[in-house]
Amino acid sequence: MTETGIQTSGMQTTVINNAASKGGDNRNSFGKRLVKNYKQHRWIYYMALPVIIYYIVFKYLPMAGLVISFENYRPARGLFHSDWVGFKQFIDFFSSPFAWRIIRNTITINLQSLVFGFPAPIILALLLNEIQAQRYKSTLQTLSYLPHFISLVVVCGILRDFSTSTGLFNNMLAFFGVARSNLLDKVNLFQPLYVGSGVWQGIGWGSIIYLATLSGADPNLYEAAVIDGAGRFKQMVHVTFPTLVPIIVIQLIMQIGSLMSIGFEKVFLLYSPLIYEKADIISTYVYRAGIEDTNFSYGSAIGMFNSVVNLMLLVFANWLARKTTDESLW
Amino acid sequence: MVHKRSFGEICFDTFNYIFLGLIAFICLYPMLYVVFGSFSNPNELAQHTGALLWPKGYSLEGYKAVFHNMNIWIGYGNTLFYVIIGTITKMIMTAIGAYVLSRKDFIMRRFITLMIVFTMYFGGGMIPDFLLVKSVGLYDSRFAIIIPTLIATWNLIIMKTAFNRVPESLEESAKLDGANDLTILFKIVFPVTKATFAVIALYYAVGEWNAWFNSMLYLSDRNKWPLQLFLREILIQNTSIGNAVGTMADSQTTATIFLEDVVRYCSICVATLPILCAYPFAQRYFVKGVMMGSIKE
């Protein structure tokens, strides 16, 4: 293709664009534009194809598969020939004794993770920011990222080992005269252990983004604050922290948006029937009901309820952020 | 800024240095404990109560048992396969997708972007995903670990953002030479955005290294299991390694029980070592990646 060729075709496209925006036959012209666009950029279309196929097959087909939530799905009969039961699975779930338990646990575990896990990296970043010795600071940072790189299976393995009656935690507790016991068998200790280990694993990694934001803070603001007679604490409150607010808002929206969906793998690796009362969450219940007991429709319905609540939470968090600050995801 | 520190500031700084040092120590210590435990003499370790500040006695029995455990090696081999093949295919697909979405003269762009971003916030969930994998015939195939997770949408968005920053003049000249889009992606765009490629490849590789749940769901053949799934057996389900060492499981002496504690530590070390070796070098890229994810268009 020659240069002039490209230019003229570009001009023609704009002409067609103008025609379309003047209220010509839109559909027809879009079809025409599509064919034209395809002829000009064949390769883009070739490249888009595998990506689109992937998303349709592995993301959109499962969404369509949610139809089984309204059926009594039997693999032998297939998706289209299983009996339609409407909202029976949902009604069954909400009238089961487990519904309240797993919804409650999902919310309390994730809310605690948010309350303790969200501010921790921000506080760490603010404190690290006050360290003037550069080498010490970077050593601290490197060490604090470390837990993030250990795989979840290993972290939960270590946690189990420390929680046994002869493990590290009990050795420390015994020092203070507490009787030895397996901590992960205790119903009331599961959530603190879960949340605490979560903070431990995420605090350093989570602080990266805030520290990086602070390194780009405007030095003029600090100078102005000093001239106004602000000490270091006042600088922290009035200059350092406000610098972080936009990032904090975005992070908070994303965390609230995933409030109902996180935690499956870790709970699954740590819990046991002894502590279902406080540890069983929606997704683990879906796994046991849907995969282990092969109640596909029932499991799918509960999972769907979870996804829908999640989506609503995200939309709500984003709406709230738009109302109160200038930051939002969309 | 040089200024005289007030008494309050000196107190705060002192506290701050000590407090953060303590936090860093807490982040490091569990891993240290495991390393010390792995070199300890099993009997001495069993009698020991308190924190470990150095291996108790010295013995390599645990490591011997781990190295004799075929599962660990099968797992290692499979994990390497999933990491290498998985990362390469995922990078190609993600790059192609990101390239397509970064073309301003592609009129389907907005629609497809919307279609892709939506999947970040809503999906079928565990059961429909599982049934889909079964129905497309991927169940118990190695590709069940790679194909369903070919593109992580978040990574695609990060890459697309990087592609958008490539100066158009670079691409234009290639177009004039008659290069097609695939060539432009690999000959022009890729060299300019190498850092982004490195970061995303790292994300995929680490994710693949740590993944275990899909393997548990989709693989019934133990010969295809990744390392993490065998680790789960050893660490979480406390599967006796007695069989692997060659002793009969029912002739469990206290000695083998003590040994198993040490073996667990050794398994963790053997499985985490590669990550920890790569960690000092890869760390910078991870930090970069976090920053890339925070840039909004």
Interface residues (C-beta under 8 A of the other chain):
Chain A: M1 E3 I6 R33 L34 N37 Q40 H41 R42 W43 I44 Y46 M47 A48 P50 V51 I52 Y54 Y55 V57 F58 K59 Y60 L61 P62 M63 A64 G65 L66 I68 P75 L124 L127 L128 E130 I131 Y136 T139 L140 T142 L143 S144 Y145 L146 P147 F149 I150 S151 L152 V153 V154 C156 G157 I158 R160 D161 F162 T166 L168 N171 M172 A174 F175 W200 I203 G204 W205 I208 I209 A212 T213 Y222 V226 G231 R232 F233 I247 I250 G257 F264 E265 F268 L269 S283 V286 Y287 G290 I291 F296 G299 S300 G303 M304 N306 S307 N310 L311 L314
Chain B: M1 S6 G8 E9 F12 D13 N16 Y17 F19 L20 G21 I23 A24 F25 I26 C27 L28 P30 M31 Y33 V34 A46 T49 G50 A51 L52 M93 I96 G97 Y99 V100 R103 D105 F106 I107 M108 I112 M115 I116 T119 Y121 F122 G123 G124 G125 M126 I127 P128 D129 F130 L131 L132 V136 I147 P148 L150 I151 K175 L176 G178 N180 D181 L182 L185 V206 W209 N210 W212 F213 L217 Q228 L231 R232 I234 L235 I236 D261 R264 Y265 I268 A271 T272 I275 L276 Y279 P280 Q283 F286 V287 V290 M291 S294 K296
